[in-house]
Amino acid sequence: MIRELVVVSGKGGTGKTSVTAAFGALAQNSVLCDADVDAADLHLLMAPTVRKKTDFMGGCLAEIRKDDCVECDRCRELCRFDGISEDYVVDPINCEGCGVCVDLCPEQAIDFPVQKCGEWFISDTRFGPMVHARLGIAEENSGKLVSLVRQETRKLAEERGCGLIITDGPPGIGCPVIASIGGATALAIIVEPTVSGLHDMQRVAELAVHFKVPGLVCVNKYDLNTDMTRKIEAFGLERNMTLLGRIPFDPIFTKAMIEGKNVLEHAPDSLAAVSVREVWEKIMSFPSMNTMGIKDFSAIIQ
């Protein structure tokens, strides 16, 4: 049975990707997945070697065939986004791809081809295989791409006999997040001790309840505001959420990122690295995750 741990946060900048990279180093027999396709950056720490690249096709764009168009102006009347010029040329920036003009054109003179929105990759890393993607600038359909990346990750895990998927999920509670948590085994919610951090965590927790996925709480940079840390943990206990532990604020995370490493590689004996290990062990002891092993990291850091 393949288990999937999705690391999420209510907002960006909580340290979610840094923690995910460290989890990837500690995990045994796992596949990494970067589902944060709008702002993918796990590859910056994983240095993947791309083995397969595939175009992601999603969304359509109207194209008027000038030879068939009789300039009846129906399409311009219907378009609510000012996407068609006076000389009946579709503006690719304003066109929202709704397809109204395509369906209601009296002459059927408008094509609706599928567009390339991005790319997705299967790669090798020093910690195992990884599936990741890159959405095009200002492109939509990120939820669809997230679903595709997760599906391909599960296929890869089945092919290679891996029992665990570690997914770096998107921040927030929008469509990409919804696409990243459905069917997951557990969510590791990374939260920072601020008022907005608590509020955003509450929204993610509600989303987890809706999709019936267990939420596990980890407070990153906990020592910046210990009072708020206690409030976050109290909220988690009220909602019967598992408390994974606390990770202290430590500039060592930033120094590790500059070197393209995770904190365990950069400073394996630091307090931050020790805290991350403790959090990982707590995740592995969670009932639905406890069949996974923990990698002997000593061979990696030598």
NORHUSUL-V908672 format. One record per backbone hydrogen bond with DSSP energy under -1.0 kcal/mol. CO is the residue of the C=O (numbers start at 1). NH is the residue of the N-H. E is the energy in kcal/mol with one decimal. If there is no record, write none. Layout:
# NORHUSUL-V908672
co	nh	e
CO	NH	E
CO	NH	E
This chain:
# NORHUSUL-V908672
co	nh	e
3	165	-2.7
4	185	-1.9
4	186	-1.6
5	167	-3.1
6	188	-2.3
7	169	-2.3
8	190	-3.0
9	172	-1.8
15	19	-2.3
16	20	-2.4
17	21	-2.5
18	22	-1.6
19	23	-2.4
20	24	-2.4
21	25	-1.3
22	26	-1.4
23	27	-2.1
26	295	-2.9
29	163	-1.2
29	164	-1.1
31	166	-2.4
32	131	-2.3
33	168	-3.2
35	37	-1.7
37	135	-1.5
41	44	-1.3
42	45	-1.2
42	46	-1.6
43	47	-2.0
49	124	-2.2
52	122	-2.1
54	120	-2.6
56	117	-2.9
56	118	-1.3
59	115	-2.9
63	111	-3.1
65	68	-1.1
65	69	-1.5
73	77	-1.8
74	78	-1.9
75	79	-2.0
83	91	-3.4
85	88	-1.9
89	85	-2.4
91	95	-2.4
99	103	-2.2
100	104	-2.1
105	108	-1.2
109	65	-3.1
111	63	-2.2
113	61	-1.7
115	58	-1.9
117	136	-4.0
118	56	-3.0
119	134	-3.1
120	54	-2.5
121	132	-1.9
122	51	-2.8
122	52	-1.7
123	130	-2.5
124	49	-2.9
125	128	-1.7
128	125	-1.3
129	32	-2.6
130	123	-3.2
131	34	-2.4
132	121	-3.7
134	119	-2.3
136	139	-1.9
141	145	-2.0
142	146	-2.5
143	147	-2.1
144	148	-1.9
145	149	-2.7
146	150	-2.4
147	151	-2.3
148	152	-2.5
149	153	-2.0
150	154	-2.2
151	155	-2.2
152	156	-2.3
153	157	-2.5
154	158	-2.3
155	159	-2.5
156	160	-2.1
157	162	-2.5
163	3	-2.5
164	31	-2.1
165	5	-2.9
166	33	-2.4
167	7	-3.2
167	169	-1.0
168	35	-1.7
174	178	-2.3
175	179	-2.5
177	181	-1.2
178	182	-1.2
181	184	-2.2
186	6	-2.4
187	216	-3.4
188	8	-2.2
189	218	-2.6
191	220	-2.4
192	194	-2.2
194	198	-2.3
195	199	-2.2
196	200	-2.9
197	201	-2.2
198	202	-2.2
199	203	-1.6
200	204	-2.0
201	205	-2.7
202	206	-2.1
203	207	-1.9
204	208	-2.4
205	209	-2.2
206	210	-2.1
207	211	-2.0
208	213	-2.6
209	212	-1.0
214	187	-2.8
216	189	-3.6
217	244	-3.3
218	191	-2.5
219	247	-2.7
221	224	-1.9
222	225	-1.3
225	229	-2.0
226	230	-2.1
227	231	-1.7
228	232	-2.5
229	233	-2.4
230	234	-2.4
231	235	-2.3
232	236	-2.2
233	237	-2.3
234	238	-2.2
235	239	-1.7
236	241	-3.3
237	240	-1.5
242	217	-2.9
245	219	-1.9
247	221	-1.4
247	222	-1.8
250	253	-1.9
251	255	-2.1
252	256	-2.2
253	257	-2.1
254	258	-2.1
255	259	-1.2
256	261	-2.8
257	260	-1.5
262	266	-2.1
263	267	-2.5
267	270	-1.7
270	274	-2.4
271	275	-2.3
272	276	-2.2
273	277	-2.2
274	278	-2.1
275	279	-2.2
276	280	-2.5
277	281	-2.6
278	282	-1.8
279	283	-2.1
280	284	-2.5
281	285	-1.0
283	286	-1.4
286	289	-2.3
286	290	-1.3
289	292	-1.7
297	301	-1.6
